[in-house]
Each structure stands twice: as C-alpha cells, then as structure tokens.
Amino acid sequence: MIFIAFLLLAAIWGSSFLFLRVAIEEFGPFLLSDLRVLFAFLSLLPFFVFLKKRSFESKKRIKLFFLLGSINSAVPFVCFSFAAINLPSGYLSVINSFVPVWSLFFSYIFLGDKIKFGVFVNLLIGVIGVMIFVGFGPIVLHWDSLTAILFALIATLCYAISGVLTRKYCVGVSSLSLSIYCLGFASILLLPSFFLDLPEVRPSSQSWVAIIILGVLCSGVALLLYFKLIKSVGPIKTTTVTFLVPAFGTMWGTIFLDEVFTSAMGIGIMLILISSAMVFFQKK
C-alpha cells in the first residue's frame, strides 16, 4: 500500500509538467508558484477545520512549521523558478535527483542513520538513470548558468533537510496538519512575489484550470502523500520519488502531447526502476 502511494506521488508530480506548460504561458514563474501554494492551502483548509486537526502539540511546533514551510515550499519554489530561466529542464531534473543522496547524508547527521554502501550505490544508479533518461550532456558554463545551478542545488538541499526534520520532529503530527501549516506559511512568504509577475493580459480559463489543478492535486494532495511517506518509510526512500518524476512526466507527455519516447529513455527508466525498488524495499 505504501509503495502504491509512492508511485501515485510520482505520477502526480510527473503530471505537473503538463499543467505547468499551460499555466506558464500566461502566468510568470513567481506568480504561478504563489498561486499554486495558495490554492493548495485553500483546498486542504476545509478538511483541516472539519476534522479539527488543530492541537496543542501542533501549536507548540509553530516555529518548526514556519521553517518547514520555508524550506519545503517557499525557498525551493523561488530557487527553481530562478534556475529555470537559465537552465534546461533536463538539467534541473538531474540536479533534483540528488535530493535522496543529500537525504542519505542528512539522515546520518540528524537521525544517526548509518550510510549503507549498497543504498548509496543504488542512489547513484538512480541519478545515472535520470541522466540517461533526460539526455544529459555538456553545458556551456557562464555566470548565469552557474548561478542557476547554485539556486537548483539550494532547492534540493532544502528538500532534503525538510524531509529529515519532518521525520525527526513531527512524529506525532498528522500529515494534514503538516501540510496546512507548511502551505500556509509558504503562502505568506511567497506573497511579495505575487506582484513581481502580474500578467499583462487577462489569463485564459484554460490557464486558470491548469493552475488550480497544480495547486489542488500537484501540491495539496501530493504534499499529503509526501508527508505520509516521510513518516512511514523515512526521507531517503521517499525522496527517491525524484527519480521517477521525469519518467512519469514524459509518459504523460507521450500519451497526451504525442511526445517522442526514445530507446535511451527506456534504458534510463530501467535503471530508475531498479534503483527505486532496491532502495525502497531495502531492509533497515
């Protein structure tokens, strides 16, 4: 059941590329990020209120939730928005695939987990699989591209740290409470960026539908699954979802946008699946 949730998370995050392509045409990257987080927050808020998930224990962790909202949503979203301006999406996918590698080291530092050689090798296989899948090749390095790489690396480090902190300090907090607090604080932190990307023309209904789906499904529902997995199997296994996200993204693109699927992509997917399965089903 947990592995099904893992695959579902990968499929949902992979589908976000489809909706991003539609929404980014009329919404800038910063406004899109802010609205995405806001719609995710609003979609989960009624369930949060109805189920009365607010607790004294959660209120005591308000500073932690603010930190998690910053490093799990606000900061990475802004960093990836900057990086996407000067770095191809394939390179962003490769850099993003390092999240489970960072999680391995941060789990050792903060959780005291041992760094198993087999897990490390399997994670590297996953990274190589992503590189083959996206057709990773040399890039001309200049100040803009180096800055973009730096921003992308900061985002991946933020994701890794937030996963480890969630596992360490949020054991007794429901996934719904975690999602609400994190998305709420992220919405506040991203609010200034709302005015940086105001569209020059009125966005179409198609773009609004895309951004609502991005918020409700690809951020709200996805974050619930993400926190559930973090608490169930830990940050290392959960963040290997970053290997599968580009694969699912291409699968949806092939089905709905008639994108081309190459033999190299097939080899990359095989390595990604082997890596993900080996890490996910690794015994403690």
NORGISUL-V508316 format. One record per helix or strand. SS is the DSSP state (helix for helix, strand for strand). FROM is the first residue (numbers start at 1). TO is the last residue. If there is no record, write none. Layout:
SS;FROM;TO, SS;FROM;TO
This chain:
helix;2;23, helix;29;50, helix;56;60, helix;62;86, helix;89;96, helix;99;111, helix;117;134, helix;143;169, helix;175;195, helix;205;233, helix;235;239, helix;241;257, helix;263;280
